[in-house]
Amino acid sequence: MLSYAKSIPKVHKYKAIHQNLEEIFTAGIDVRLLNKDEYIEIIKEKVRKGYRIFLFDPIKPTTIEEIEKNRAKI
């Protein structure tokens, strides 16, 4: 990468390096938006695995029952 950076003109150096790094870091990453049902299922799965998620109360961890009861608020 260093030899490549030294060989290109200085004007285009930062743009080319940034583009190269972006291609390296984002290779194989698929980004998409989740709908509400997918988001709720992911939260419920994390709670099942033991993650402590505080959605409705800052002191008490959220349970699956609370998620189902307050589905409209999420």
KEBA-156353 format. One record per atom (N, C-alpha, C): x, y, z. Coordinates in pm, whole numbers, padded with zeros to 5 digits, always signed. Example, Ala and Ser with C-alpha at 12.3 -4.5 7.8 and 13.67 -1.06 7.14 Angstrom:
REM KEBA-156353
+01319-00569+00780/+01230-00450+00780/+01320-00330+00780/+01285-00225+00708/+01367-00106+00714/+01290+00003+00787/
REM end
This chain:
REM KEBA-156353
+00082-00118+00000/+00000+00000+00000/+00087+00125+00000/+00199+00121+00073/+00286+00238+00081/+00350+00268-00054/+00397+00165-00124/+00457+00189-00256/+00354+00243-00353/+00229+00196-00342/+00122+00247-00427/+00096+00394-00397/+00096+00431-00270/+00071+00569-00230/+00182+00662-00279/+00305+00615-00280/+00417+00699-00326/+00417+00716-00478/+00358+00621-00551/+00364+00627-00696/+00258+00716-00759/+00151+00751-00689/+00046+00833-00749/+00073+00981-00723/+00020+01069-00807/+00042+01213-00787/-00017+01258-00653/+00045+01361-00595/+00004+01407-00462/-00140+01458-00460/-00186+01516-00569/-00321+01571-00574/-00425+01462-00553/-00402+01346-00608/-00498+01237-00601/-00468+01137-00491/-00361+01160-00417/-00315+01060-00320/-00421+01027-00216/-00476+01128-00148/-00569+01101-00040/-00699+01040-00091/-00746+01086-00205/-00868+01031-00262/-00847+00884-00299/-00735+00851-00360/-00707+00713-00400/-00687+00623-00279/-00619+00672-00178/-00598+00592-00056/-00731+00566+00013/-00814+00670+00024/-00944+00655+00087/-01031+00555+00011/-01031+00563-00120/-01111+00471-00201/-01060+00327-00185/-00928+00310-00184/-00869+00177-00166/-00905+00118-00030/-00892+00200+00077/-00924+00153+00210/-01073+00122+00224/-01157+00202+00161/-01301+00177+00167/-01335+00044+00101/-01271+00013-00010/-01294-00115-00076/-01248-00232+00011/-01135-00213+00080/-01083-00320+00167/-01176-00343+00286/-01220-00235+00352/-01301-00247+00473/-01444-00292+00445/-01498-00258+00330/-01638-00291+00303/-01654-00417+00218/-01548-00485+00188/-01557-00607+00107/-01636-00714+00183/-01741-00765+00123/-01819-00872+00182/-01920-00827+00286/-01937-00697+00304/-02034-00646+00402/-02160-00606+00329/-02272-00662+00373/-02401-00631+00314/-02480-00545+00412/-02517-00426+00371/-02589-00335+00458/-02729-00316+00403/-02828-00333+00492/-02966-00308+00452/-03044-00264+00575/-03157-00202+00551/-03242-00157+00661/-03332-00271+00705/-03357-00279+00834/-03446-00381+00889/-03586-00323+00900/-03686-00409+00878/-03821-00363+00909/-03847-00386+01058/-03961-00339+01105/-03990-00343+01249/-03992-00485+01304/-04052-00579+01232/-04060-00717+01280/-03923-00782+01290/-03836-00758+01192/-03700-00813+01195/-03622-00755+01313/-03638-00626+01337/-03570-00560+01448/-03614-00619+01582/-03744-00638+01599/-03797-00694+01723/-03747-00837+01743/-03742-00916+01637/-03691-01053+01648/-03543-01056+01688/-03465-00964+01637/-03323-00956+01674/-03308-00921+01821/-03389-00827+01869/-03385-00790+02011/-03425-00908+02098/-03531-00978+02060/-03576-01093+02138/-03470-01203+02140/-03404-01225+02029/-03298-01327+02023/-03182-01290+02115/-03145-01162+02119/-03038-01119+02209/-03077-01138+02354/-03203-01109+02388/-03250-01129+02525/-03245-01278+02561/-03284-01365+02467/-03279-01510+02490/-03136-01557+02516/-03040-01494+02448/-02899-01533+02464/-02837-01479+02593/-02909-01392+02663/-02859-01343+02790/-02811-01200+02790/-02823-01130+02678/-02785-00989+02676/-02881-00910+02764/-02828-00810+02834/-02912-00723+02917/-02942-00598+02837/-03066-00586+02792/-03109-00472+02711/-03209-00391+02793/-03190-00261+02798/-03275-00172+02877/-03355-00083+02782/-03470-00130+02737/-03552-00053+02642/-03652+00038+02712/-03718-00010+02815/-03828+00064+02875/-03795+00117+03014/-03703+00056+03083/-03666+00095+03219/-03514+00098+03228/-03455+00211+03272/-03309+00219+03277/-03245+00134+03386/-03326+00079+03477/-03271+00001+03586/-03293-00149+03566/-03411-00186+03517/-03449-00326+03503/-03431-00372+03358/-03360-00482+03335/-03343-00533+03198/-03477-00573+03137/-03487-00556+03007/-03609-00588+02933/-03623-00739+02916/-03746-00788+02931/-03776-00930+02911/-03851-00947+02779/-03860-01070+02733/-03931-01099+02608/-04079-01064+02622/-04137-01088+02740/-04277-01054+02763/-04301-00904+02750/-04208-00823+02802/-04221-00677+02790/-04210-00633+02645/-04124-00698+02570/-04109-00663+02429/-04240-00690+02355/-04300-00806+02379/-04427-00840+02314/-04540-00745+02357/-04544-00711+02487/-04649-00624+02539/-04637-00482+02482/-04516-00434+02468/-04492-00296+02420/-04445-00292+02276/-04487-00386+02195/-04445-00395+02055/-04475-00267+01977/-04583-00201+02007/-04622-00079+01936/-04528+00038+01967/-04465+00038+02083/-04376+00148+02123/-04239+00140+02056/-04202+00022+02012/-04068+00003+01955/-04066+00054+01814/
REM end
